[in-house]
Amino acid sequence: MTKQMQDKVAIVTGASSGIGRGIAEMFAAEGAKTVLAARRKGELDEIVDAITKKGGTAMAVPTDVTQEDQVLALFAKTKQAYGRIDVTVNNAGVPTHIPTEEITLEYWNQVMAVNLTGVFLCAREAIRYMKAQTNPQGGRIINMGSISAKTPRPDSIQYTATKFAIQGMTHQITQDGRKYGIVSSVIHPGSTFSGFSAGRRTGPGPGATPQEYSMDPADVARVAVLMASLPDEVNLYEATILPNQMRSFISRG
Ligand SMILES: NC(=O)c1ccc[n+]([C@@H]2O[C@H](COP(=O)([O-])OP(=O)(O)OC[C@H]3O[C@@H](n4cnc5c(N)ncnc54)[C@H](OP(=O)(O)O)[C@@H]3O)[C@@H](O)[C@H]2O)c1
């Protein structure tokens, strides 16, 4: 059976754990030549090893997405290894939980650097390569938003601001990229088991109450595969994926 992403070349940032790892593993299982980027080399190497043992094609490129030179190197190494870039998933991100009045300017800037500037740097490089390549020209840029881009959590102004901004960047990239065959999509997950929740949870699935159900990163990865595997002429712009019992977003009372 033909795999859904056979021979596509994909970069996934934040691929050393959680949702990014889930997306990278599923992309590779679906036949994509997958480049895993994050800061922790040891974790990336282990994941690439496991993918390779299963017959997939993957490469680790340790990258801090806040560092322009490292982002440039990530895209250059991908092009050198696999010849083109079809899909870029801007997934790297950090959570915040601190009252607004206690946030220092330094901490504000640190979060902006990862959640926003990192997305910009990777999107800019993706656009440069996708615009320049042929047969076909273009590609897809999939950004990781959050349900926080719809309904903020308490005490998380940096996270909320960056996730709302990612929604805007997704529309802008699609508008400006259309003439080059470049489109962008955004995924807004609700609670998903990952490094964000590893301190509180032992795994995905039910929590202490029905409202605390945690999705598996593979649930979110299936949405990313769908986005990445649609015909070039078609784009799934936005997907919100939530545990059914996570009701505060969907209704009142
Ligand atoms: N889990 C949820 O419930 C949930 C819900 C909605 C949205 N999201 C979004 O999903 C995305 C992934 O988060 P996650 O939940 O999977 O958490 P996670 O397991 O903590 O993963 C975060 C990833 O981002 C990477 N990262 C952090 N700073 C980086 C930097 N400067 N440069 C490169 N990579 C960096 C981390 O790798 P290194 O530490 O190795 O660099 C890690 O791979 C985030 O954008 C998050 O906002 C998560």
The ligand as an ORCA input file, in Angstrom:
! r2SCAN-3c Opt
* xyz 0 1
  N       0.928     19.288     25.393
  C      -0.141     20.026     25.249
  O      -1.161     19.837     25.958
  C      -0.184     21.079     24.169
  C      -1.416     21.675     23.881
  C      -1.481     22.657     22.903
  C      -0.330     23.002     22.199
  N       0.854     22.406     22.489
  C       2.033     22.815     21.710
  O       2.707     21.679     21.219
  C       4.064     22.024     20.964
  C       4.959     20.918     21.497
  O       4.863     20.882     22.906
  P       4.707     19.515     23.721
  O       3.436     19.608     24.448
  O       4.972     18.361     22.862
  O       5.863     19.730     24.828
  P       7.315     19.098     24.973
  O       7.233     17.615     25.072
  O       7.933     19.859     26.113
  O       8.029     19.487     23.630
  C       8.548     20.760     23.380
  C       9.619     20.613     22.315
  O      10.108     21.912     21.972
  C      11.521     21.821     21.941
  N      12.126     23.130     22.188
  C      11.943     23.948     23.247
  N      12.710     25.042     23.112
  C      13.389     24.904     21.939
  C      14.341     25.683     21.253
  N      14.789     26.862     21.732
  N      14.824     25.234     20.072
  C      14.404     24.047     19.567
  N      13.501     23.266     20.168
  C      13.009     23.690     21.350
  C      11.887     20.794     22.994
  O      13.130     20.187     22.691
  P      14.552     20.514     23.366
  O      14.315     20.771     24.818
  O      15.345     19.266     23.092
  O      15.079     21.695     22.622
  C      10.790     19.773     22.786
  O      11.129     18.861     21.772
  C       4.297     23.401     21.601
  O       4.306     24.399     20.592
  C       3.090     23.566     22.499
  O       2.757     24.912     22.697
  C       0.962     21.458     23.472
*
